[in-house]
Amino acid sequence: MSSPTRQHGPWQIIESREVYCDPWIRLRRDEVIRPDGQPGSYCVVDLKPGVSVLAIDDDNNAYLTEEFHYGVGRVTVETVSGGIEPGDNALATAKRELKEELGIEAAHWTDVGTVDPFTANVVSPTKLYLARGLTLGEQQLEGTEKIRRVKLPLQQIIQMVASSEITHAPSCVLILKVALQNHK
């Protein structure tokens, strides 16, 4: 994956090459001229674009996932999240992930925006959704998932973000954006 020299903000990319690729991640190494004029290299990780969904019932209880995450090596509490498959759109993915991971369907969907969880060397845009008008059912987990559905008051999960009990960046942004919208 080599391309002609091109400007990239204050950086100049001399050469790009793909170092690794699988269905979830792509690693690219760029040979560059840095903003200070010196040569260097820069690696960028492209992750599959994703979604995060905060499901809230009529009593202002939030439904979250509790799951061991391989990358951080611990159990985390987060909003429903997943990657957008090629050919799918963000809302369809959000609906599918909510049903699969928590067994929940929602009548009302609100687009809460997009977040870039990392900006220095990871490209991973995540679309954020609020789901309301909930119908609870059975989870439809994939073979890699062992998820416990957690029901907590919205005010409690806001505090969990503040105390770093919830650390997943898209979940934190989504929870805080919804909290701010509720206080308008």
matplotlib code that plots the C-alpha trace (Angstrom):
import matplotlib.pyplot as plt

x = [0.0, 2.4, 1.2, 2.8, 4.2, 1.4, 0.7, -1.0, -1.6, 1.9, 3.3, 4.5, 3.9, 6.7, 5.5, 2.8, 2.7, 0.3, 2.1, -0.9, -4.5, -7.4, -11.2, -11.0, -7.7, -5.3, -1.8, -0.1, 3.4, 4.1, 7.6, 7.2, 8.8, 7.8, 6.5, 10.1, 11.5, 13.1, 12.5, 10.6, 8.0, 4.5, 2.2, -1.6, -4.1, -7.4, -10.2, -13.5, -15.9, -18.3, -21.4, -22.2, -25.7, -27.1, -30.5, -32.6, -36.0, -39.0, -37.8, -34.4, -32.6, -29.7, -28.9, -25.1, -22.9, -20.5, -17.9, -14.2, -12.4, -9.3, -7.3, -7.5, -7.5, -10.4, -14.1, -15.6, -19.0, -19.9, -22.7, -23.5, -20.8, -19.9, -18.3, -20.1, -19.9, -19.2, -22.5, -24.3, -25.2, -24.6, -28.2, -28.8, -25.6, -26.8, -30.1, -28.5, -25.9, -28.5, -30.6, -27.7, -25.7, -28.6, -31.7, -33.3, -35.3, -36.0, -38.9, -37.1, -33.6, -31.7, -28.4, -26.2, -23.2, -19.8, -16.7, -13.1, -11.9, -8.2, -6.8, -3.0, -2.5, -5.8, -8.7, -11.9, -14.9, -17.8, -21.4, -23.4, -27.1, -29.7, -32.3, -35.7, -39.0, -37.4, -38.6, -36.5, -35.9, -33.2, -29.6, -28.2, -24.5, -21.7, -19.2, -16.6, -19.1, -20.0, -22.0, -24.0, -26.8, -26.5, -29.4, -28.5, -30.0, -28.8, -27.5, -25.4, -23.7, -22.9, -21.1, -19.4, -18.0, -16.8, -15.1, -13.5, -15.5, -16.6, -13.6, -14.6, -14.2, -17.3, -19.4, -18.2, -18.8, -22.3, -23.3, -22.2, -23.8, -27.1, -26.8, -26.2, -29.2, -31.4, -30.4, -31.3]
y = [0.0, 2.7, 6.0, 9.1, 11.8, 13.8, 16.5, 15.4, 18.5, 19.8, 16.3, 15.1, 11.4, 10.0, 6.3, 4.3, 0.5, -1.9, -3.8, -6.0, -6.5, -8.7, -8.2, -5.8, -4.0, -2.6, -1.3, 1.2, 2.6, 5.9, 7.2, 11.0, 14.3, 15.7, 19.2, 20.2, 19.1, 15.9, 12.4, 9.9, 7.2, 7.2, 4.2, 4.4, 1.8, 1.7, -0.1, -1.0, 2.0, 1.3, 2.2, 2.6, 2.4, 3.6, 2.0, 3.8, 2.6, 4.7, 4.8, 6.2, 3.0, 2.3, -1.2, -1.8, -4.7, -6.3, -8.4, -9.4, -7.6, -9.3, -6.2, -4.6, -7.9, -7.2, -7.0, -3.7, -2.1, -0.3, 0.7, -1.8, -1.5, -3.2, -2.8, -1.7, -4.5, -3.5, -2.7, -2.0, 1.4, 2.7, 2.6, -0.9, -2.0, -0.3, -2.1, -5.4, -5.0, -4.0, -7.0, -9.5, -8.2, -7.4, -8.9, -5.4, -3.8, -0.1, 1.9, 5.2, 6.0, 9.3, 10.0, 11.5, 12.2, 10.7, 10.3, 9.6, 7.5, 8.1, 10.8, 10.5, 7.2, 5.2, 5.8, 4.4, 6.7, 5.6, 6.6, 7.2, 6.4, 6.7, 3.9, 4.4, 2.6, -0.7, -4.2, -6.8, -10.2, -12.9, -12.2, -13.6, -13.7, -14.6, -17.3, -14.7, -13.0, -13.8, -10.7, -10.0, -7.4, -4.8, -2.5, 0.7, 4.1, 6.7, 8.9, 6.0, 5.4, 9.1, 8.8, 5.6, 7.6, 10.3, 7.8, 5.9, 2.7, 3.1, 3.8, 2.8, 6.2, 6.0, 4.8, 7.7, 10.3, 8.9, 8.7, 12.3, 13.7, 12.0, 13.4, 16.9, 16.6, 15.5, 18.6, 21.2]
z = [0.0, -1.1, -2.3, -3.7, -1.3, 0.1, 2.7, 5.9, 8.0, 9.0, 8.2, 4.8, 4.1, 2.0, 2.0, 3.5, 4.0, 5.6, 8.3, 9.5, 8.7, 10.0, 10.0, 13.0, 12.8, 10.2, 11.1, 8.8, 9.0, 7.4, 6.6, 7.1, 7.3, 10.7, 11.3, 12.4, 9.0, 10.3, 8.9, 11.0, 11.0, 12.4, 12.9, 12.7, 13.8, 11.9, 13.8, 12.4, 12.9, 15.7, 17.8, 21.5, 22.8, 26.1, 26.8, 29.4, 30.6, 31.6, 35.3, 34.2, 34.7, 32.4, 31.0, 30.6, 29.8, 32.3, 30.5, 30.7, 27.9, 26.7, 25.8, 29.2, 31.0, 33.4, 33.7, 32.6, 32.8, 29.6, 27.2, 24.4, 21.8, 18.5, 15.1, 12.0, 9.4, 5.8, 4.1, 7.4, 8.7, 12.2, 13.4, 12.1, 13.9, 17.1, 17.0, 16.3, 19.1, 21.7, 20.9, 20.8, 23.8, 26.2, 24.6, 24.3, 21.6, 21.6, 20.0, 20.1, 19.0, 19.3, 17.5, 20.2, 17.9, 17.2, 19.3, 18.3, 21.3, 20.3, 18.0, 18.1, 16.3, 16.3, 13.9, 15.5, 15.0, 17.2, 16.6, 19.9, 20.4, 23.2, 23.1, 24.8, 24.8, 25.8, 25.5, 27.4, 25.9, 25.7, 24.8, 21.6, 22.4, 20.0, 20.9, 22.0, 24.4, 28.0, 29.0, 32.1, 31.7, 34.4, 35.4, 37.3, 37.9, 35.4, 38.3, 39.6, 36.2, 35.9, 39.3, 38.0, 35.1, 37.5, 39.8, 36.9, 37.5, 33.9, 31.8, 28.2, 26.4, 24.1, 27.1, 29.2, 26.5, 25.8, 29.4, 30.1, 26.9, 27.8, 31.4, 30.0, 27.7, 30.6, 32.6, 29.9]

ax = plt.figure().add_subplot(projection="3d")
ax.plot(x, y, z, "-o")
ax.set_aspect("equal")
plt.show()
